[in-house]
Every structure is written in C-alpha cells, then in structure tokens.
Amino acid sequence: MRKKVVAGNWKMNMTPSDGAKFAAELAPKLNTDNAEAVFCVPYTDIAAVAEAIKETNVGLGAQNLHYEDKGAFTGEITAAMLMELGVRYVIIGHSERREYYAETDEAVNKKLKKALEAGLTPIVCVGESLIQREQNITADWLRMQVRIAFLGIPAEAVPKTVIAYEPIWAIGTGKVATNEQAQEACAVIRQLLTELYGKETAEATRILYGGSVNADNAKALFAMDDIDGGLVGGASIKPEFEKIVNGY
Ligand code: 13P
C-alpha cells in the first residue's frame, strides 16, 4: 500500500511570521495517519515554520535546491543547508522553474541525485503544456521528462522519490484535469517506471497530481488508482488545505 502524500507548494507567498502563524494553526488539525502532509515553504520561512510545526507530524519541504555542495552560485541553496534546518522534502523541476528560470531536464536529474544523496525526499514535477496536449504528445512528453530526470537513479532509490504530474494548463488556472485525464497521465508514468525498474518498484512509488486541486475536487482525484495524493498550490495557503488532507 502506498501512503498518500499531500504537499502544499506555498510558492512565493507568506513572510516568515505569516507562514509560522498559518502553519501553527493548520498543522495540528491535519490527520497524517492516511496521508503524509507537507508544507513546501519559501527558503526564508523554513526556520519559522519548522518551529511552528515541530510538535506535529507535518513534514517540511523546500521548493528548490542546487545540485552542487557549495561554491560560487549566488542566490542558491544546498541540500545540506536544507537538511540542517529540518527540511525533509524538496520540489524539483516545477514547471515555473523550468519556464522562468530555464531549468532543464538535465538540471532536474542532477538535483534529484543530490536530493537523494542528502536524504531528502524529492518531489519531481513533470507535465505537458496545453499545446502538447492538443498535439497528442502528452504521454511521449511525460515519458521523456521522467526518463531524463531518472537517468542513473538505481531502482532501490526510486520508491524514495515522489513524482508529481502537473499539467501546465491546469496550474493556477482553476482548470483542473478531469479525474480520467489525471489518472491516465499518472498511469503512463507508472508504466514507464515498470519498464525501467520493474513492477515492484513502480508499484511502490508515489505519483501525485497537481493543478487547481481544491477541497471540492481532491477526494475524487486522489481516489484514482494511480494517483497517490496531490501537490497543491493556491489552496495550500488557505484553511481548505485541512479538508484536502483530511478529506478521505
Ligand atoms: P495550483 O494548485 O495553484 O494550480 O498550483 C499547482 C502547483 O503548481 C503546485 O505545485
């Protein structure tokens, strides 16, 4: 049985004090028996939110990391820096980073290796644009993104990763994928993992859906066979996140 994961991606929202207040109110209400609940917060909020949730089972995540251990990379953050503050999850390859910061599949692969080496749980994001969906290349695109992200990753490490299918056209648009579209895409990813690593590994790996998840649609999405939870943006910084985590 795969334990569900519901991760909130706060994106560039909340100051440390706002984030700590929100997290302190919300975290004790989250039922982590059925699902791992995670707050992926801005770097500057990490220390304050870590303190706010320390008595709870809610996990702490970051939204990015660098693939080197140290050096002249102004503005970047290493895996060790995150680990020391209690971060245990990290989003890698979000479509916003790919689009606005030119993050490539090769960089995603390096970051994935670094996160695993450090003991972080990576949440690797993949997803097609609207044009790609209309061109009927969604499955090929997802397969390519996952294949490159996982180059050189051994089978035993794969279940320690989480993959998030986030169709770009559904992110922040209020236009959620249908349950069937989301299921179909997550099944494509699991099928690829089966081809690359075998059935046992594929069955043990969590695959999430992200894109306009809210308290009204989460339950049905997360009930689909190959959807093991969600990566939630806008609704993760609202009280409704409680319902998304506890709602099944
Ligand atoms: P929304 O839930 O706001 O559409 O964002 C999804 C997302 O990008 C999570 O990483």
Residues whose N, C-alpha, C, O or C-beta is under 5 A from the ligand:
A	BS01	13P	N9 A170 I171 G172 T173 G210 G211 S212 V213 L231 V232 G233 G234 A235
